[in-house]
Amino acid sequence: MSDVADSLDSPWKDALEHYFPEFLAFFFPDAYAGIDWHRSYQFLDKELQQIVRDAELGRRVADVLVQVWRNGGEEAWVLVHVEVQGQQQAGFAERMYVYNYRLYDRYRRPVASMAVLADEQPGWRPQEFGYELWSCRVSLTFPTVKLLDYNDRWSELDVSRNVFATVVMAHLKAQETKRDPAQRQAWKLWLTRRLYRLGYDRQRVLDLFSIIDWVLRLPEPQALDFWQQVQEIEEEKRMRYITSVERIGLQQGLQQGLQQGLQQGLQQGKQQGKQEGQAEMVLRLLNRRFDALSPRLAERVRAVPSERMPDLLDVALTALTLAEVAATVEVLAHDGELEPAG
């Protein structure tokens, strides 16, 4: 089980860009209270990346620079640094200082720098950087939030409707269940059910589920079982939000099966490896959705040509009965048997 990935596709980045006011309200309420939210705010990604390149600090994850208006009518810059690698880093406080002074030097505007620490070291809490030489002193003190501290505030997180309560809960459970897929699946289901319990609208459910799904990744057997459980929740709630995008995840799994099948085929020197990889993925899905398949139906699934497997996947995802699946399989398998030789 891998840790939260060090990637620019981090869910923190997406959440920050979609829900920036809620981010500040949740983690840094003083900053939130000082901003005039009736006026627009603007993300300045290109400007921040120029600062990062000039400082020769390398590519960072989920750094955002946002132009906002203060309540007093003054224009201000806000730099928010979110650390999602989950590792303590020497020089972190210095980097915050470098970002801050380079932004001020470039724009001559007040800069507020803040950080969320998502590592697993309770004692690592950088909050300042500075030095003194011959009575000359320079320094930066910046507010930080430690995600580990929210382990003692779980009940507070549970009742919060702020989207970042869900982000924090998913992050903490990802750390806690790194070596326990069964527990990870249980918490992933709990967090998913909570989205419906809180009564979020469809778009917010999808946004938050994408974060939960990204952070709490499951091995293949648990992942397929989890999707079945989500389908049951949505049938119970009569809200088909998440399973409307289920096909995306399963098609990714089908592609993995295709690649595995190709590798197997190459090793065995057989062209049929490609088809086997796809068929086994579809069979696994059908076994999850329905009772155990008959040997005859499984044999016919394996007879479906590889180029028709996407069509079969559509039916496997949406069919209400196994009889409907079987009828489609017969048509598709028959197409394969009629293909001209050579």
RAJO-V517187 format. One line per field, one symbol per residue. ss: DSSP state (2 for helix, 1 for strand, 0 for the rest). phi: phi as a letter, one per 40 degrees, with the letter a starting at -180 (. if undefined). psi: psi as a letter, one per 20 degrees, with the letter a starting at -180 (. if undefined). A space follows every 10 residues. Layout:
# RAJO-V517187
ss->???
phi->???
psi->???
This chain:
# RAJO-V517187
ss->0000000000 2222222202 2222222022 2220100000 0110222222 2222200000 0011111111 0000111111 1110000000 0222222222 2222222000 1111111000 0000000111 1110011111 1011112222 2222222220 0022222222 2222220000 2222222222 2222222000 0222222222 2222200002 2222222222 2222222000 0222222222 2222222222 2222222200 0022222222 2222222220 0000222222 2200022222 2222222200 0222222222 2222222000 00
phi->.ccdccaccd ccccccccbc dcdccccbcc cdccbccccc bbcbcccccc cccccfbgcb bgcbbbcbbc ccgccabbbb bbcbcgbcbc gccccdccdc ccccccbfbd bbbaabbbcb bdccacbaaa abafgbbbab bbcbbbcdcc dcbccccccc ccccccdccc ccccccbdbb dccccccccc ccccdcccgc cdccdccccc cdcccccbcd cccccccccc cccccccfbc bcccbddccc cccccccccc ccccccccgb ccddcccccc cccccccccb cdccdccccc dccccdcccd cccdcccbcc bcccccccdc ccccdccccc cg
psi->pqrpqnqijq hggggghhlg ghghhghmhg gghjqniiqq qppmgggghg ggghilirpr pkpqppprpr hiiqqqqppo poojikpqpp jghhgggggg hhgghgilqp popqqpojaj ohiompiqqr rpoljppqqp pqqqpohhhi hjkghgghip iphigggggg gghgghkhjn hghggghggg hghhhhhikq rghhggghhh gghggmqqrg ghghhghhhg ghghhgilnn fgiijhhggh hghghghggg hggghghikp hihghggggh gghgghhhhr rpqqhghhhh giipqhiihh ghggghhiqh qhhgghgggg gghhghhipq q.
